[in-house]
Amino acid sequence: QVQLMESGGGLVQPGGSLRLSCAASTSRISFGAMAWYRQAPDKEREFVAAIVGGGIVRYSDSVKGRFTISRENAKNTWYLTMNNLTPEDTAVYYCKGGGPGGRSFWGQGTQVTVSS
């Protein structure tokens, strides 16, 4: 079973930047789709960004122009670079990987807090 390991969460001031990382526990399984989701307190989990094997990316309207998703396929690792952060970006961020046979894998979540 593949495990996704997240890192990079923490506290940042408004207007600051942060980069989240998501690394798979093995390099023997390739992910055709890599994505990020987030869940703010008392709100439902929402889509943030995704990148697929062909290099196509998409973002939620709330982060478009501020966040960038990228990947290093050889390392089975993907990133979410967050710029110009606001308090509304405060949430638990989860990485998601789409693996062989349509299986999905989730990270444990990492807290991102943007102070007011």
N, C-alpha and C positions, 0 to 999 in steps of 0.2 A: 504494500500500500504506500502511495506517495504522500509525503507530508510537505506542506508549504511553510516556509519559515520567513516571517516578516521582521523587518527592522526599520529604524529611522523615525519612529514616532516620538513625540515629545511636545514641549511647550515652545511656542514662538509668538512674538509680538505681531500685532496687526501690521500688514505691509511686508512682513518677512517672508522667507522662503524655507522650504523643507523638502527633502527627498526621501521617499519611502522605497524600500527594496523588498522583493519577494523572491525567494530562492527555493527551488525544489530540492528534496532530500536526495535525489538521484539524477544523474545525467542520462540514464538509459531510457527514459520516457520523454517523448517530445510533446509539447503542448501546441496545438494548432491555434488556440485562442488564449489570450492573457488579458485579464481585466482587473479593475478596481471598483469596489463598492464602498459605501459608507453609511453609517447609521448614527444620527444625532439623538440626544436624549429625548425620549417620548415621541420619536418619529420612526417611521418605517424605513427599512434599509432601501437605499436608492443607488442606482447605477451612476458611476462617475466617468469611467473611461475604459476603452478596450482596444486591443490591437490583435489582428488575425494574421495568419501565415503569409498572406499576400501583401502585408504591409498596410492594409487599410486600417485607419483609426477612426474612432468616434468618441465624442464627449457629450456629457450632459450640458444643457444650456447654462447652468449655473457656474460651470467651471471653464467653459470654452474660452480660449484666449489667455487663461491664467495657468492651467495645468497642462502638462505634457506627459504622455505615456511613452515609454521606450523599452527596449528589450535587448538582451544578449542571448541569442538562441543557443550558442555553444555551451553556455553556463546554466541554461534553464532558469534564467533570472530575468525579472522585469521590474520596472521602476515607475514611480509616479513623482514627477517633479512639480511642486506646487509653489507658485509665485503669487505675490500680492495677496497674501492670505488675509481673511477677515474673520471676525468672531463667528460668523455664520458657517464657516468651514469646520468648526469644532465638531468632532464626531469620532467614532471608532471606525477605522478604515480596514477593510478586508480585501485581500487579494484572492482572485479566482483563476483557476487554470482549467481549460478544456482539453482533456486528454484523449487517448485512443478510444474508439467506440462510443464517443459522445459523453464519456464520464467527466464529471466536474469535481474539482478539488478546491477546498477553501482553506485559507489561513485562519489563524486563531483570532485575528484582529489586533490592531495597534492603535492606541489613543493618540489623537492629534488635538491639542488644545491651543487655540489662538486667544490670547488674553485681550481684554478690553482696554 
